[in-house]
Amino acid sequence: MKTIGLIGGMSWESTQTYYRLINQQVKARLGGLHSARLVLYSVDFAEIEALQHRGDWAATAQILATAAMSLEAAGADFLVLCTNTMHKVAPQLEQAVAIPLLHIADATANALHRQGVIRVGLLGTRFTMEQAFYRERLEAQGIKVLIPDAAQRERVHAVIYDELCCGEIRADSKAAYLEIVDSLAGQGAQGVILGCTEIGLLIQADDTDVPLFDTTAIHAEQAVEAALATKFDFATPHRLT
């Protein structure tokens, strides 16, 4: 079993979901008392959030690159960055270490290819929905990405930072998210990506007939695939070997 290096804390609510899912899946695959071999570096999200909203992505990259180097030094065989938005600085992390990064957008593209989905809605922070780093990664793999309108994007973003990252789950926010999911489906989306690792705390597959792709669950599953596979092709995201 390879050692997984988790960069978490963005937020810790979703990081604990990663830890639980990874260990549950290792146990399911190997049985008995098996659990995942991993190391975790958890950042202070208040520092990251302030830098995000100031647009100082270089400073966030420095913080996460330090985390990546610490995990490499601790014996991690590959990295899992437990957040969608901060994959904006994934190239800087990859440059800082010799071990590979399991990119969350590549893991998601893998799951979409498995289901034959080529037109998908995207929910996430305003940064993830509006900036190119995430959408273009999916589009390069033949997936058309739809995003909500401006007012909907603002509501989705606010719920993430003001509620979900604080562990607050509200019925009115859940209803609003489900309306946005329906709106994206009405525009032709074959499914909707929950492109923030906290959104799965608010809405789940049973809440809607629209297929949901929870990036936390997808990323955790493929981290287990990579940890247990004899060979895993990080360079070809939609092919597992």
N, C-alpha and C positions, 0 to 999 in steps of 0.2 A: 504494500500500500504506500503510495506517495504521500508526502506531507503537504497539506493545503495551507497556504498562507492567506488568512483573511484580514483585509483592511476594513474595519467596521467603525461603528459609532455614528453613522450618518443616515439615520439615527440609531440609537442602541435598540429601540423597539423592533426595528426590522433586522438588526444584526442577530438578536436572539432567535429570530425565526430561521435565519440561515443556519445557526448552530444546531437548532433542533432538527431541521429537515435533513441536514447533511448526516447527522448521527443516526437518525431514523432509517435513512436509506442505506447507509453502510450496514447497519444491523440487519435490515431486510435482505441485503445481498449476501452477507457472509454468515448471518445467524449467530446463535450463542450470545456471548457477551461482547461481541465486536463493537467497536465505536471508531469514529474517524480519528486519524492522526492529523492534527492541525495545530497551528499557532495563530493567535489573534493579536492584532495591534488595533486598539480602539482609540480613536482621536476624540478631542473635545469638539463637538459639533458646533457649539456657539462660535468658536473661532472660524470654522469653515463657513458657516452661514453668513457671518458678517462680511467676510471676504467675497463670497459669491455675490451678494447684493451691492457691493462696491465695485464689482467687476474686476477684482484683483485676482485673476485666475493664476497668475504666475506664483503668487504667494501660496495659494492652495496647492499648486503642483509641488512646491518645495516641501510642504508639510507631508503630503502623501508620498513623495519620493523618499523622504526620510523613513516613513513607515515601511515602504517597500524594501528598502535596504536593511532595515532591522529584521524583517521577516526572512529575507534571504540569509542573513547572518545566523538566524535562529534555526536554519535548516529546512525552510520551505522549499518545495520542489516547483511550485507554481503559485501565482497570485490570483486571488479573487477579491475584486474591489466591490464591496457590498453596498453599492449605490449606483443609480443610473446617471444622475447629473454629473458626478465627478469623473465619469469616463471622458468628459471633455478634455481632461489632462492625461488621459491614458498614454499618449505617446511619450510624455515626459517620464512617466513611471517605467515604461518599457526601456527607455534609454538609461535609466538609473541602475538597472539590475540586469543580470545575465539570465535569470529564470523567466519563463513566459508568463503572460497575463491571459487569463480566460476572460475575454471581453464579453460583457453582458449583452451587447447588441448582436454579437456573433452567435451567442448561445440562443438568443431569441430568434434570430433568423433560422437557426437550425430547427427549432421547434415549429416555426411557421412552414418551412419546407416539408417537414414530416407530415403536416396536415394539409398540404397543398394550398396554403393561403398565400396569395400574391397581392392582395389589396387589404390594408389593415389600418384601423384607427390607432392613434397614439395619445395616451394620457400621461402626464408627468408634470414636473415643475415647468415653469415658463421657460427656463433655460433649455430643458430637454425638448420641449415641443417646438420652440421657435428657432433655436440655433441649429446649425447644419450638422454638427459633429455626430449626432445620433441618427437623424433621418437619412443622411447621405450614406452612412454605414449600411443601413438596411436597403436603401435604393440601389446601392452598388451590387447587391445580391438579388436583384430582380423583384423587390418588394415595393409596391406603391404605398406611400404613407399619407394618411389624412389626419389633420389636426382640427380640434374644435375652433369655433370662432373666438374673437378677441375677448368677449365678455365671459364665455365659457372657460377659456384658458385662465383668466384671472381668478375665477371661482375655484378651479381645480388647484391652482398654485396656492391660493390662500388656505384652502383646507389642508393641504399637505403641511405647510409650515406652522399654521396657527393651531391646528387640531391634531393631526395624525402624528407629527413628530413630538407632540406633547402627550401622546397616549390617549387623546380624546376622540371618541367615536360618537358621532351625532347622527340621528335619524334623518334630519333635514339635509345634511350633506350627502348622506348615502342616496337619498332620493334624487338630489341634484346630479350626482355622478351617473346614476342609472339613466336619467333623462339625456345626458350627454352621450352615453354609450348608444342609446337608441338613435340619437341624432346622427352619429357617425355611421351606424348601420344603415340608416336611411339614405346616406350618401354613397352607399355601395361597399362599405367596409365588410369584409367577410369575418372579421373578428376585431377585437380591440386589445392592444397591448397595455397592460398596467405597468407603465414605464417609470414608475417610482416604487422603490422597494417597500414603501408604507401603504400603498393603495390596497394591497391584498388584505390589510387589516380592516378595510371599510366595505369593500364589495368582493363577492366570491361568485364562482360559476353558477351556483344555485339561484342567484338573485336575478338572472336574466337568461333569455334564450340566445343571446348573442355570445358566441365563443369568446372567452377571456383568456389572455395569455399573461399569466402572473410572472413577471420577470424574476422575482425572488425565488419562486419555486423552480422555474426553469434553470436559473443560474446555479442553484444549489444542486439540482439533479445532475447537471453536466459537470459540476465540480467533482461529484462522486464518480461519474463516468471516467473523468480524467485521472482521478486518484487510483482507481482500480484497474484501468485498462493497461494491458502490456505496452500498447503504443497508442498515443492520442495525438491527433494532428491539429495542433493549435493554429497552424497557418491556413487551414482549409475549414472554415467554420461550419459549413453544412455537410461535413463528412466525418463520421466517427469511425475509427479503425481500432 
